[in-house]
Amino acid sequence: MIQIANEFLTVTLSPQGAELQSVKGAVSGLEYLWQADPKVWGRHAPVLFPFVGRSKNDQYTYQGKTYPMGQHGFARDRQFEVESQTDTAVTFLLKSDEESLKIYPFEFELRVSYQVNDTHLKVGYDVKNTAQSGPMYFSVGGHPGFKVPLTDDTQFEDYFLDYRPQKSRVKIPLQGAFINLNERTLAPTDVATDINHPLFKEDALIYELKGQENKFSIRSEKTDHAISLKVSGAPFIGVWSPYPTEGELVCLEPWWGIADDVDASGELSEKFGVNQLAPGEVFNASYEITVK
Protein backbone atom coordinates (compact mmCIF):
# COMPACT_ATOMS: atom_id res chain seq x y z
CA MET A 1 0.00 0.00 0.00
CA ILE A 2 1.03 3.60 -0.67
CA GLN A 3 0.21 6.64 1.44
CA ILE A 4 0.13 10.30 0.57
CA ALA A 5 -0.74 12.85 3.24
CA ASN A 6 -0.78 16.42 4.45
CA GLU A 7 -1.94 18.05 7.69
CA PHE A 8 -5.59 17.55 6.71
CA LEU A 9 -5.80 14.20 4.89
CA THR A 10 -4.21 10.76 4.91
CA VAL A 11 -4.90 8.84 1.72
CA THR A 12 -4.06 5.18 1.14
CA LEU A 13 -3.85 3.66 -2.34
CA SER A 14 -3.09 0.33 -3.95
CA PRO A 15 -1.18 -0.30 -7.21
CA GLN A 16 -3.76 -3.04 -7.82
CA GLY A 17 -6.22 -1.17 -10.00
CA ALA A 18 -4.63 2.16 -8.94
CA GLU A 19 -7.49 2.17 -6.46
CA LEU A 20 -8.16 4.39 -3.47
CA GLN A 21 -8.31 2.38 -0.26
CA SER A 22 -8.84 5.02 2.41
CA VAL A 23 -9.44 8.76 2.78
CA LYS A 24 -9.12 9.83 6.41
CA GLY A 25 -9.36 13.19 8.07
CA ALA A 26 -6.05 13.77 9.84
CA VAL A 27 -7.64 15.70 12.72
CA SER A 28 -11.03 14.01 13.07
CA GLY A 29 -9.80 10.51 12.25
CA LEU A 30 -12.98 9.98 10.23
CA GLU A 31 -12.89 7.50 7.36
CA TYR A 32 -14.72 8.92 4.36
CA LEU A 33 -14.25 6.04 1.92
CA TRP A 34 -16.35 2.86 1.84
CA GLN A 35 -14.31 -0.04 3.17
CA ALA A 36 -15.23 -2.70 0.61
CA ASP A 37 -17.43 -5.15 2.50
CA PRO A 38 -17.60 -8.07 0.04
CA LYS A 39 -21.10 -8.97 1.24
CA VAL A 40 -22.34 -5.64 -0.10
CA TRP A 41 -19.82 -4.25 -2.61
CA GLY A 42 -16.25 -5.47 -2.51
CA ARG A 43 -14.53 -2.43 -3.99
CA HIS A 44 -13.53 1.02 -2.75
CA ALA A 45 -13.16 3.28 -5.80
CA PRO A 46 -12.38 1.37 -8.99
CA VAL A 47 -10.94 3.03 -12.08
CA LEU A 48 -13.23 2.45 -15.06
CA PHE A 49 -11.29 1.92 -18.30
CA PRO A 50 -11.45 1.37 -21.26
CA PHE A 51 -15.23 1.05 -20.87
CA VAL A 52 -17.73 2.62 -18.48
CA GLY A 53 -20.77 0.52 -17.71
CA ARG A 54 -21.97 -2.57 -19.51
CA SER A 55 -21.68 -3.56 -23.16
CA LYS A 56 -24.53 -5.44 -24.83
CA ASN A 57 -23.90 -9.17 -24.52
CA ASP A 58 -20.65 -8.23 -22.72
CA GLN A 59 -18.95 -7.72 -26.07
CA TYR A 60 -18.30 -5.17 -28.79
CA THR A 61 -17.23 -5.11 -32.43
CA TYR A 62 -14.35 -3.23 -34.01
CA GLN A 63 -13.17 -3.49 -37.63
CA GLY A 64 -15.23 -6.61 -38.19
CA LYS A 65 -13.97 -8.51 -35.13
CA THR A 66 -15.88 -9.15 -31.92
CA TYR A 67 -14.17 -8.84 -28.54
CA PRO A 68 -15.36 -9.74 -25.03
CA MET A 69 -15.53 -6.95 -22.46
CA GLY A 70 -16.80 -7.09 -18.89
CA GLN A 71 -18.59 -4.28 -17.11
CA HIS A 72 -16.41 -1.18 -16.54
CA GLY A 73 -13.45 -2.62 -18.46
CA PHE A 74 -10.31 -4.30 -17.13
CA ALA A 75 -8.09 -1.60 -15.57
CA ARG A 76 -9.63 -2.04 -12.12
CA ASP A 77 -8.28 -5.61 -12.05
CA ARG A 78 -4.81 -4.91 -13.41
CA GLN A 79 -1.56 -4.17 -11.57
CA PHE A 80 -0.27 -0.64 -12.21
CA GLU A 81 3.31 0.49 -11.78
CA VAL A 82 4.15 3.47 -9.59
CA GLU A 83 5.57 5.99 -12.04
CA SER A 84 6.23 8.79 -9.54
CA GLN A 85 5.61 9.52 -5.88
CA THR A 86 6.07 12.35 -3.38
CA ASP A 87 4.72 12.89 0.13
CA THR A 88 1.54 14.43 -1.26
CA ALA A 89 1.12 12.92 -4.74
CA VAL A 90 1.43 9.67 -6.67
CA THR A 91 0.99 8.66 -10.31
CA PHE A 92 0.22 5.10 -11.42
CA LEU A 93 0.81 3.81 -14.96
CA LEU A 94 -0.81 1.01 -16.94
CA LYS A 95 0.34 0.14 -20.47
CA SER A 96 -1.23 -2.05 -23.12
CA ASP A 97 0.30 -5.51 -23.37
CA GLU A 98 -0.30 -8.88 -25.01
CA GLU A 99 -3.08 -9.68 -22.55
CA SER A 100 -4.96 -6.39 -23.04
CA LEU A 101 -4.60 -6.49 -26.84
CA LYS A 102 -6.54 -9.77 -26.95
CA ILE A 103 -9.68 -8.02 -25.72
CA TYR A 104 -8.93 -4.36 -26.54
CA PRO A 105 -6.99 -3.88 -29.80
CA PHE A 106 -5.42 -0.51 -28.99
CA GLU A 107 -1.99 0.48 -27.75
CA PHE A 108 -2.28 2.88 -24.82
CA GLU A 109 -0.84 4.36 -21.66
CA LEU A 110 -3.21 5.13 -18.79
CA ARG A 111 -1.98 7.32 -15.96
CA VAL A 112 -4.02 7.72 -12.80
CA SER A 113 -2.80 10.43 -10.43
CA TYR A 114 -3.72 11.47 -6.91
CA GLN A 115 -2.70 14.64 -5.10
CA VAL A 116 -3.74 16.03 -1.71
CA ASN A 117 -4.03 19.78 -1.20
CA ASP A 118 -5.59 21.05 2.02
CA THR A 119 -8.87 19.12 2.43
CA HIS A 120 -8.99 18.26 -1.28
CA LEU A 121 -7.96 15.12 -3.15
CA LYS A 122 -7.50 15.60 -6.89
CA VAL A 123 -7.85 12.51 -9.07
CA GLY A 124 -6.53 12.71 -12.62
CA TYR A 125 -6.72 10.49 -15.72
CA ASP A 126 -4.34 10.80 -18.67
CA VAL A 127 -4.97 8.47 -21.61
CA LYS A 128 -2.46 8.32 -24.47
CA ASN A 129 -2.83 6.57 -27.82
CA THR A 130 0.66 5.12 -28.28
CA ALA A 131 -0.07 3.45 -31.63
CA GLN A 132 1.71 4.59 -34.81
CA SER A 133 -1.52 4.74 -36.77
CA GLY A 134 -5.28 4.55 -36.34
CA PRO A 135 -7.69 6.09 -33.83
CA MET A 136 -8.25 4.78 -30.31
CA TYR A 137 -11.77 4.54 -28.87
CA PHE A 138 -12.21 4.50 -25.09
CA SER A 139 -14.15 5.57 -22.04
CA VAL A 140 -12.81 6.38 -18.58
CA GLY A 141 -14.35 7.23 -15.25
CA GLY A 142 -14.30 7.09 -11.47
CA HIS A 143 -16.42 5.02 -9.09
CA PRO A 144 -15.53 6.22 -5.57
CA GLY A 145 -17.77 4.87 -2.83
CA PHE A 146 -18.27 7.08 0.21
CA LYS A 147 -19.14 5.96 3.72
CA VAL A 148 -22.68 6.96 4.64
CA PRO A 149 -23.35 7.63 7.48
CA LEU A 150 -20.10 9.46 8.21
CA THR A 151 -20.54 9.54 11.99
CA ASP A 152 -21.73 6.98 14.53
CA ASP A 153 -24.55 9.22 15.72
CA THR A 154 -26.16 9.56 12.28
CA GLN A 155 -27.97 7.14 9.97
CA PHE A 156 -28.03 6.55 6.21
CA GLU A 157 -31.41 8.26 5.88
CA ASP A 158 -30.15 11.40 7.65
CA TYR A 159 -28.20 12.44 4.54
CA PHE A 160 -29.16 14.17 1.31
CA LEU A 161 -27.65 14.91 -2.10
CA ASP A 162 -26.92 18.56 -2.74
CA TYR A 163 -26.38 19.72 -6.32
CA ARG A 164 -24.49 22.81 -7.43
CA PRO A 165 -25.39 24.70 -9.48
CA GLN A 166 -28.99 24.34 -8.34
CA LYS A 167 -30.74 23.62 -11.61
CA SER A 168 -32.61 20.83 -13.33
CA ARG A 169 -30.50 18.23 -15.17
CA VAL A 170 -31.31 15.65 -17.81
CA LYS A 171 -31.62 12.19 -16.26
CA ILE A 172 -30.82 9.09 -18.34
CA PRO A 173 -32.77 6.03 -17.14
CA LEU A 174 -31.45 2.50 -17.09
CA GLN A 175 -33.27 -0.42 -18.62
CA GLY A 176 -31.56 -3.31 -16.93
CA ALA A 177 -27.84 -2.58 -17.26
CA PHE A 178 -28.27 -0.35 -20.32
CA ILE A 179 -29.25 3.27 -20.80
CA ASN A 180 -32.41 4.25 -22.65
CA LEU A 181 -31.77 7.53 -24.45
CA ASN A 182 -35.34 7.69 -25.73
CA GLU A 183 -36.69 7.92 -22.18
CA ARG A 184 -34.58 10.82 -20.93
CA THR A 185 -36.37 13.16 -18.53
CA LEU A 186 -35.71 16.39 -16.67
CA ALA A 187 -34.79 15.67 -13.04
CA PRO A 188 -35.51 18.09 -10.15
CA THR A 189 -31.87 18.58 -9.17
CA ASP A 190 -32.59 22.22 -8.42
CA VAL A 191 -33.43 21.01 -4.90
CA ALA A 192 -31.75 18.48 -2.63
CA THR A 193 -32.62 14.77 -2.80
CA ASP A 194 -33.10 12.79 0.41
CA ILE A 195 -30.94 9.67 0.49
CA ASN A 196 -32.61 6.34 1.20
CA HIS A 197 -32.11 2.83 -0.11
CA PRO A 198 -35.24 2.68 -2.36
CA LEU A 199 -33.88 5.73 -4.20
CA PHE A 200 -31.61 3.24 -6.00
CA LYS A 201 -34.21 0.55 -6.73
CA GLU A 202 -33.74 1.15 -10.47
CA ASP A 203 -29.94 1.14 -10.16
CA ALA A 204 -27.80 4.26 -10.62
CA LEU A 205 -29.13 7.78 -11.04
CA ILE A 206 -27.43 9.07 -14.19
CA TYR A 207 -27.32 12.77 -15.05
CA GLU A 208 -26.00 14.65 -18.06
CA LEU A 209 -23.47 17.29 -17.03
CA LYS A 210 -22.73 18.63 -20.52
CA GLY A 211 -19.08 19.22 -19.59
CA GLN A 212 -19.91 22.07 -17.23
CA GLU A 213 -18.54 22.45 -13.70
CA ASN A 214 -20.73 20.56 -11.23
CA LYS A 215 -20.44 19.76 -7.55
CA PHE A 216 -22.40 16.93 -5.95
CA SER A 217 -22.31 16.73 -2.15
CA ILE A 218 -23.43 14.25 0.49
CA ARG A 219 -24.59 16.19 3.54
CA SER A 220 -26.71 15.93 6.67
CA GLU A 221 -28.34 18.51 8.91
CA LYS A 222 -27.26 16.38 11.89
CA THR A 223 -23.49 16.74 11.38
CA ASP A 224 -21.06 19.26 9.93
CA HIS A 225 -19.11 16.45 8.26
CA ALA A 226 -19.72 16.14 4.52
CA ILE A 227 -18.27 14.94 1.23
CA SER A 228 -18.23 16.79 -2.09
CA LEU A 229 -17.16 15.80 -5.58
CA LYS A 230 -16.45 18.56 -8.09
CA VAL A 231 -15.89 17.87 -11.77
CA SER A 232 -15.48 19.92 -14.94
CA GLY A 233 -15.53 18.52 -18.45
CA ALA A 234 -17.35 15.28 -17.67
CA PRO A 235 -20.44 14.57 -19.78
CA PHE A 236 -22.08 12.28 -17.19
CA ILE A 237 -22.22 11.44 -13.51
CA GLY A 238 -23.70 8.39 -11.83
CA VAL A 239 -24.98 8.23 -8.26
CA TRP A 240 -25.28 4.67 -6.94
CA SER A 241 -25.83 2.55 -3.86
CA PRO A 242 -26.53 -1.19 -3.93
CA TYR A 243 -30.16 -2.33 -3.94
CA PRO A 244 -31.90 -4.54 -2.82
CA THR A 245 -28.74 -5.44 -0.93
CA GLU A 246 -28.33 -2.48 1.39
CA GLY A 247 -24.98 -1.01 2.31
CA GLU A 248 -23.81 2.11 4.09
CA LEU A 249 -22.32 3.74 1.02
CA VAL A 250 -23.12 6.13 -1.81
CA CYS A 251 -20.97 6.35 -4.94
CA LEU A 252 -20.48 9.60 -6.86
CA GLU A 253 -19.14 8.60 -10.27
CA PRO A 254 -17.82 11.08 -12.85
CA TRP A 255 -17.85 9.48 -16.28
CA TRP A 256 -16.26 10.24 -19.63
CA GLY A 257 -18.28 7.50 -21.30
CA ILE A 258 -21.38 5.50 -20.46
CA ALA A 259 -23.05 2.08 -20.77
CA ASP A 260 -24.46 0.92 -24.09
CA ASP A 261 -27.85 2.21 -25.12
CA VAL A 262 -30.63 -0.39 -25.44
CA ASP A 263 -30.52 0.21 -29.20
CA ALA A 264 -26.70 0.17 -29.51
CA SER A 265 -25.27 -1.53 -32.59
CA GLY A 266 -22.31 -2.93 -30.66
CA GLU A 267 -19.85 -1.24 -33.06
CA LEU A 268 -17.29 0.55 -30.89
CA SER A 269 -16.83 3.54 -33.20
CA GLU A 270 -20.59 4.18 -33.04
CA LYS A 271 -20.90 3.85 -29.25
CA PHE A 272 -22.75 6.74 -27.58
CA GLY A 273 -20.40 8.86 -25.46
CA VAL A 274 -17.18 7.14 -26.60
CA ASN A 275 -13.97 9.19 -26.87
CA GLN A 276 -11.61 9.11 -29.85
CA LEU A 277 -7.85 9.76 -29.78
CA ALA A 278 -5.52 10.13 -32.74
CA PRO A 279 -2.05 8.50 -32.59
CA GLY A 280 0.17 10.29 -30.08
CA GLU A 281 -2.69 12.33 -28.62
CA VAL A 282 -3.35 12.54 -24.86
CA PHE A 283 -6.75 12.88 -23.20
CA ASN A 284 -6.86 14.59 -19.79
CA ALA A 285 -9.65 14.48 -17.21
CA SER A 286 -9.90 15.03 -13.48
CA TYR A 287 -12.19 15.48 -10.52
CA GLU A 288 -11.76 16.65 -6.94
CA ILE A 289 -13.00 15.16 -3.67
CA THR A 290 -13.37 17.52 -0.72
CA VAL A 291 -14.10 16.34 2.81
CA LYS A 292 -15.22 18.21 5.87
C-alpha positions in Angstrom: 0.0 0.0 0.0 1.0 3.6 -0.7 0.2 6.6 1.4 0.1 10.3 0.6 -0.7 12.8 3.2 -0.8 16.4 4.4 -1.9 18.0 7.7 -5.6 17.5 6.7 -5.8 14.2 4.9 -4.2 10.8 4.9 -4.9 8.8 1.7 -4.1 5.2 1.1 -3.8 3.7 -2.3 -3.1 0.3 -4.0 -1.2 -0.3 -7.2 -3.8 -3.0 -7.8 -6.2 -1.2 -10.0 -4.6 2.2 -8.9 -7.5 2.2 -6.5 -8.2 4.4 -3.5 -8.3 2.4 -0.3 -8.8 5.0 2.4 -9.4 8.8 2.8 -9.1 9.8 6.4 -9.4 13.2 8.1 -6.1 13.8 9.8 -7.6 15.7 12.7 -11.0 14.0 13.1 -9.8 10.5 12.3 -13.0 10.0 10.2 -12.9 7.5 7.4 -14.7 8.9 4.4 -14.3 6.0 1.9 -16.3 2.9 1.8 -14.3 0.0 3.2 -15.2 -2.7 0.6 -17.4 -5.2 2.5 -17.6 -8.1 0.0 -21.1 -9.0 1.2 -22.3 -5.6 -0.1 -19.8 -4.3 -2.6 -16.3 -5.5 -2.5 -14.5 -2.4 -4.0 -13.5 1.0 -2.8 -13.2 3.3 -5.8 -12.4 1.4 -9.0 -10.9 3.0 -12.1 -13.2 2.4 -15.1 -11.3 1.9 -18.3 -11.4 1.4 -21.3 -15.2 1.0 -20.9 -17.7 2.6 -18.5 -20.8 0.5 -17.7 -22.0 -2.6 -19.5 -21.7 -3.6 -23.2 -24.5 -5.4 -24.8 -23.9 -9.2 -24.5 -20.6 -8.2 -22.7 -18.9 -7.7 -26.1 -18.3 -5.2 -28.8 -17.2 -5.1 -32.4 -14.3 -3.2 -34.0 -13.2 -3.5 -37.6 -15.2 -6.6 -38.2 -14.0 -8.5 -35.1 -15.9 -9.2 -31.9 -14.2 -8.8 -28.5 -15.4 -9.7 -25.0 -15.5 -7.0 -22.5 -16.8 -7.1 -18.9 -18.6 -4.3 -17.1 -16.4 -1.2 -16.5 -13.4 -2.6 -18.5 -10.3 -4.3 -17.1 -8.1 -1.6 -15.6 -9.6 -2.0 -12.1 -8.3 -5.6 -12.0 -4.8 -4.9 -13.4 -1.6 -4.2 -11.6 -0.3 -0.6 -12.2 3.3 0.5 -11.8 4.2 3.5 -9.6 5.6 6.0 -12.0 6.2 8.8 -9.5 5.6 9.5 -5.9 6.1 12.3 -3.4 4.7 12.9 0.1 1.5 14.4 -1.3 1.1 12.9 -4.7 1.4 9.7 -6.7 1.0 8.7 -10.3 0.2 5.1 -11.4 0.8 3.8 -15.0 -0.8 1.0 -16.9 0.3 0.1 -20.5 -1.2 -2.1 -23.1 0.3 -5.5 -23.4 -0.3 -8.9 -25.0 -3.1 -9.7 -22.6 -5.0 -6.4 -23.0 -4.6 -6.5 -26.8 -6.5 -9.8 -26.9 -9.7 -8.0 -25.7 -8.9 -4.4 -26.5 -7.0 -3.9 -29.8 -5.4 -0.5 -29.0 -2.0 0.5 -27.7 -2.3 2.9 -24.8 -0.8 4.4 -21.7 -3.2 5.1 -18.8 -2.0 7.3 -16.0 -4.0 7.7 -12.8 -2.8 10.4 -10.4 -3.7 11.5 -6.9 -2.7 14.6 -5.1 -3.7 16.0 -1.7 -4.0 19.8 -1.2 -5.6 21.1 2.0 -8.9 19.1 2.4 -9.0 18.3 -1.3 -8.0 15.1 -3.1 -7.5 15.6 -6.9 -7.9 12.5 -9.1 -6.5 12.7 -12.6 -6.7 10.5 -15.7 -4.3 10.8 -18.7 -5.0 8.5 -21.6 -2.5 8.3 -24.5 -2.8 6.6 -27.8 0.7 5.1 -28.3 -0.1 3.5 -31.6 1.7 4.6 -34.8 -1.5 4.7 -36.8 -5.3 4.6 -36.3 -7.7 6.1 -33.8 -8.3 4.8 -30.3 -11.8 4.5 -28.9 -12.2 4.5 -25.1 -14.2 5.6 -22.0 -12.8 6.4 -18.6 -14.3 7.2 -15.2 -14.3 7.1 -11.5 -16.4 5.0 -9.1 -15.5 6.2 -5.6 -17.8 4.9 -2.8 -18.3 7.1 0.2 -19.1 6.0 3.7 -22.7 7.0 4.6 -23.3 7.6 7.5 -20.1 9.5 8.2 -20.5 9.5 12.0 -21.7 7.0 14.5 -24.5 9.2 15.7 -26.2 9.6 12.3 -28.0 7.1 10.0 -28.0 6.6 6.2 -31.4 8.3 5.9 -30.2 11.4 7.6 -28.2 12.4 4.5 -29.2 14.2 1.3 -27.6 14.9 -2.1 -26.9 18.6 -2.7 -26.4 19.7 -6.3 -24.5 22.8 -7.4 -25.4 24.7 -9.5 -29.0 24.3 -8.3 -30.7 23.6 -11.6 -32.6 20.8 -13.3 -30.5 18.2 -15.2 -31.3 15.7 -17.8 -31.6 12.2 -16.3 -30.8 9.1 -18.3 -32.8 6.0 -17.1 -31.5 2.5 -17.1 -33.3 -0.4 -18.6 -31.6 -3.3 -16.9 -27.8 -2.6 -17.3 -28.3 -0.3 -20.3 -29.3 3.3 -20.8 -32.4 4.3 -22.6 -31.8 7.5 -24.4 -35.3 7.7 -25.7 -36.7 7.9 -22.2 -34.6 10.8 -20.9 -36.4 13.2 -18.5 -35.7 16.4 -16.7 -34.8 15.7 -13.0 -35.5 18.1 -10.2 -31.9 18.6 -9.2 -32.6 22.2 -8.4 -33.4 21.0 -4.9 -31.8 18.5 -2.6 -32.6 14.8 -2.8 -33.1 12.8 0.4 -30.9 9.7 0.5 -32.6 6.3 1.2 -32.1 2.8 -0.1 -35.2 2.7 -2.4 -33.9 5.7 -4.2 -31.6 3.2 -6.0 -34.2 0.5 -6.7 -33.7 1.1 -10.5 -29.9 1.1 -10.2 -27.8 4.3 -10.6 -29.1 7.8 -11.0 -27.4 9.1 -14.2 -27.3 12.8 -15.0 -26.0 14.7 -18.1 -23.5 17.3 -17.0 -22.7 18.6 -20.5 -19.1 19.2 -19.6 -19.9 22.1 -17.2 -18.5 22.4 -13.7 -20.7 20.6 -11.2 -20.4 19.8 -7.5 -22.4 16.9 -6.0 -22.3 16.7 -2.1 -23.4 14.3 0.5 -24.6 16.2 3.5 -26.7 15.9 6.7 -28.3 18.5 8.9 -27.3 16.4 11.9 -23.5 16.7 11.4 -21.1 19.3 9.9 -19.1 16.5 8.3 -19.7 16.1 4.5 -18.3 14.9 1.2 -18.2 16.8 -2.1 -17.2 15.8 -5.6 -16.4 18.6 -8.1 -15.9 17.9 -11.8 -15.5 19.9 -14.9 -15.5 18.5 -18.4 -17.4 15.3 -17.7 -20.4 14.6 -19.8 -22.1 12.3 -17.2 -22.2 11.4 -13.5 -23.7 8.4 -11.8 -25.0 8.2 -8.3 -25.3 4.7 -6.9 -25.8 2.6 -3.9 -26.5 -1.2 -3.9 -30.2 -2.3 -3.9 -31.9 -4.5 -2.8 -28.7 -5.4 -0.9 -28.3 -2.5 1.4 -25.0 -1.0 2.3 -23.8 2.1 4.1 -22.3 3.7 1.0 -23.1 6.1 -1.8 -21.0 6.3 -4.9 -20.5 9.6 -6.9 -19.1 8.6 -10.3 -17.8 11.1 -12.9 -17.8 9.5 -16.3 -16.3 10.2 -19.6 -18.3 7.5 -21.3 -21.4 5.5 -20.5 -23.0 2.1 -20.8 -24.5 0.9 -24.1 -27.9 2.2 -25.1 -30.6 -0.4 -25.4 -30.5 0.2 -29.2 -26.7 0.2 -29.5 -25.3 -1.5 -32.6 -22.3 -2.9 -30.7 -19.9 -1.2 -33.1 -17.3 0.6 -30.9 -16.8 3.5 -33.2 -20.6 4.2 -33.0 -20.9 3.9 -29.2 -22.7 6.7 -27.6 -20.4 8.9 -25.5 -17.2 7.1 -26.6 -14.0 9.2 -26.9 -11.6 9.1 -29.8 -7.9 9.8 -29.8 -5.5 10.1 -32.7 -2.1 8.5 -32.6 0.2 10.3 -30.1 -2.7 12.3 -28.6 -3.4 12.5 -24.9 -6.8 12.9 -23.2 -6.9 14.6 -19.8 -9.6 14.5 -17.2 -9.9 15.0 -13.5 -12.2 15.5 -10.5 -11.8 16.6 -6.9 -13.0 15.2 -3.7 -13.4 17.5 -0.7 -14.1 16.3 2.8 -15.2 18.2 5.9 
